Amino acid sequence: MDLTTHYLGLELVNPIVVGACPLGTSLDSIRALADGGASAIVLPSLFEEEIMAAARAALEIESAGAGFAEAGSYLPNPEGYHIGPGQYLAHLEAAKSAVKIPVIASLNGASAGGWTEYAKKMEAAGADAIELNTYLLPFDIDESGAEIEQRTVDIVAAVKGSVSIPVAAKLSPFFSSLPNLVKRLEGVGADGVVLFNRFYQPDVDIESLEVAPNLRLSTSDELRLRLRWLAVLSAQTKISLAATGGAHSAVDVIKAVMCGAHAVQMVSALLIHGPEHIGRTLEAMTFWLTDHEYASLAQMQGSLSLAKVENPKAFARANYMKMLDSWEM
Ligand SMILES: Cc1cc2nc3c(=O)[nH]c(=O)nc-3n(C[C@H](O)[C@H](O)[C@H](O)COP(=O)(O)O)c2cc1C
C-alpha cells in the first residue's frame, strides 16, 4: 500500500510522525522509532527561556572575563528531560546522522525577540524543518485577543524570515477565529500548522495549598477537537496540516487524514506502547485501506474535509442541537 504523504514540502513514507517528547532525547530511541516505521521525528523543544538564559550567561562570562566560573550558574538547570541550547545543536546533528528520516527541530516561545534567531542555527545543524510552538497563555487582562494573534503572527514571521527551511506553527485551539489566524500565518510564509498544542492543566493540592503539576497522557477522545478543525481548515487553506493530540490507533490516523491531515503526530501512544506501536499501526492502516479498496493513502486524504463531506453542517453549529437531543435518559 502506498502510504506516501507530503508534509511541509517533505515527502514522507507514511503519515506517522513522532511528536516532540522525551523519546527524541536519546539516539537509541530515535533509531528505534525510525526502525519502527516513523516517517519523521520532531525533537523536544528548545525553549525561549533557555536560549535567553544562555545568552545572558554568555554576556556575563564575556564581561567578567573568560574563566569566570560562577557565570555558569546562570544557565538554566535543565529540568526534566529538556536539553539546553548548548547541547541542542549537537544532538540535532547526531540525530540527523543516526537516521535517514527527516528530523524536525522544535522551538518553543511566546514573545517576539532575539531568541527566534536560533532557528538559523537549527537550520545550519541540519534540521529538515522547524516546528514553532507558541505556547501563549493570555494572563494579562489588558492584552486583547487581537494582540495575542498579532504576537503569534510576528513570532512565526520572524522565524520564517531567518531560515529557508519549512516552518510549521504548533497552535493552541483557543483562538476566536482559528481559520483567519491560519490565513494570516500562511500570509507571512508559514508552511504548515500543527493542531493542537495540549495545555497541561495544573491541579491544586488542597492540603499543601500548592499548585501541582499534573501531566496526563492523552486518549483518543482528544482527537475529535482536531478532526473538526482539520476538516474546516483543509477546505480553505493550502498549507500543510498536522494533527497532534489523541492519535493512538490506525482508526485515529485514518480519521485525521480523511479530515485533511498530511501528517499525524503520535506521542502518548508511543510513550505507553513503545516504538513498535508505529509498525503495528501502519500494518492495521494498510489492512483497512486494502479492505476498503483504496489504492493509496492519498486517495482518501481530505475526503472528509468541509468541502467534500456530504453533510458539512455535521461539523458546525447545526449539529449541536441535534446532538444534545440525541441523549437518552
Ligand atoms: C512528556 C511529554 C513531553 C512533551 N514535550 C514537548 C515539547 O518539548 N515540545 C512540544 O511542542 N510538545 C511537547 N509535548 C507535547 C506533544 O508533542 C504532543 O503535542 C502532545 O502530547 C499531544 O499528542 P499525543 O496525544 O499523541 O500525546 C510533550 C508531551 C509529553 C507527554
The ligand as an SDF file (V2000), in Angstrom:
LIG
                    3D

 31 33  0  0  0  0  0  0  0  0999 V2000
    6.2940   14.0410   28.3110 C   0  0  0  0  0  0  0  0  0  0  0  0
    5.9200   14.9620   27.1920 C   0  0  0  0  0  0  0  0  0  0  0  0
    6.8260   15.9080   26.7400 C   0  0  0  0  0  0  0  0  0  0  0  0
    6.4740   16.8110   25.7090 C   0  0  0  0  0  0  0  0  0  0  0  0
    7.3880   17.7330   25.2790 N   0  0  0  0  0  0  0  0  0  0  0  0
    7.0230   18.6120   24.3020 C   0  0  0  0  0  0  0  0  0  0  0  0
    7.9460   19.5840   23.8240 C   0  0  0  0  0  0  0  0  0  0  0  0
    9.1020   19.6570   24.2410 O   0  0  0  0  0  0  0  0  0  0  0  0
    7.5200   20.4500   22.8710 N   0  0  0  0  0  0  0  0  0  0  0  0
    6.2580   20.4040   22.3510 C   0  0  0  0  0  0  0  0  0  0  0  0
    5.9300   21.1950   21.4640 O   0  0  0  0  0  0  0  0  0  0  0  0
    5.3740   19.4630   22.7560 N   0  0  0  0  0  0  0  0  0  0  0  0
    5.7330   18.5860   23.7180 C   0  0  0  0  0  0  0  0  0  0  0  0
    4.8390   17.6470   24.1380 N   0  0  0  0  0  0  0  0  0  0  0  0
    3.5010   17.5980   23.5050 C   0  0  0  0  0  0  0  0  0  0  0  0
    3.4700   16.5220   22.4210 C   0  0  0  0  0  0  0  0  0  0  0  0
    4.3670   16.8440   21.3600 O   0  0  0  0  0  0  0  0  0  0  0  0
    2.0590   16.3420   21.8370 C   0  0  0  0  0  0  0  0  0  0  0  0
    1.6640   17.5290   21.1660 O   0  0  0  0  0  0  0  0  0  0  0  0
    1.0190   16.0040   22.8860 C   0  0  0  0  0  0  0  0  0  0  0  0
    1.4910   15.0130   23.7650 O   0  0  0  0  0  0  0  0  0  0  0  0
   -0.2780   15.5120   22.2380 C   0  0  0  0  0  0  0  0  0  0  0  0
   -0.0610   14.3630   21.4620 O   0  0  0  0  0  0  0  0  0  0  0  0
   -0.4490   12.8810   21.9870 P   0  0  0  0  0  0  0  0  0  0  0  0
   -1.9050   12.8570   22.2300 O   0  0  0  0  0  0  0  0  0  0  0  0
   -0.0320   11.9780   20.8640 O   0  0  0  0  0  0  0  0  0  0  0  0
    0.3130   12.6470   23.2410 O   0  0  0  0  0  0  0  0  0  0  0  0
    5.1770   16.7280   25.1290 C   0  0  0  0  0  0  0  0  0  0  0  0
    4.2860   15.7460   25.5710 C   0  0  0  0  0  0  0  0  0  0  0  0
    4.6310   14.8650   26.5800 C   0  0  0  0  0  0  0  0  0  0  0  0
    3.6370   13.8160   27.0060 C   0  0  0  0  0  0  0  0  0  0  0  0
  1  2  1  0
  2  3  1  0
  2 30  2  0
  3  4  2  0
  4  5  1  0
  4 28  1  0
  5  6  2  0
  6  7  1  0
  6 13  1  0
  7  8  2  0
  7  9  1  0
  9 10  1  0
 10 11  2  0
 10 12  1  0
 12 13  2  0
 13 14  1  0
 14 15  1  0
 14 28  1  0
 15 16  1  0
 16 17  1  0
 16 18  1  0
 18 19  1  0
 18 20  1  0
 20 21  1  0
 20 22  1  0
 22 23  1  0
 23 24  1  0
 24 25  2  0
 24 26  1  0
 24 27  1  0
 28 29  2  0
 29 30  1  0
 30 31  1  0
M  END
$$$$
